Amino acid sequence: MTATATPTSPPPPRPTIGIVGIGAMGLPIARNLHRRGYPVVVRDLRADAEHEAHAAGMGVCASPCELAQRADIAVVVVVDSAQIDVVLFGDGGIAATAASRRSRHRRDVPAP
């Protein structure tokens, strides 16, 4: 029996992943996704972290709102619930964009 080649369609494009908070946990997550071929955009309050991500080939956003506009999936990796509230609902927060996009889900990680 001879195997015949069948045309295959190209794989679908990978979603753009946005990560807010690229510190000790967020930057390694962003790097791993980027290395695996996902387009990644980031936002952080620290310019040095954003420069490092940009040097690695990731996009940098001016606000969480811009990140939500550019990303298909938004991941928030910050210290506490107060920071999550600012990222989601503060000036330039994700909620400003999310109303016009797909639903976003929030999951808090309890403090140790």
Buried (B, 14 or more C-beta within 10 A) or exposed (E): EEEEEEEEEEEEEEEBBBBBBBBEEBBEBBBEBBEEEBBBBBBBEEEEBBEBBEEBEBBBBEBBBBBBBBBBBBBBBBEEEEBBBBBBEBEBBBBBBBEEEEEBEEEEEEEE
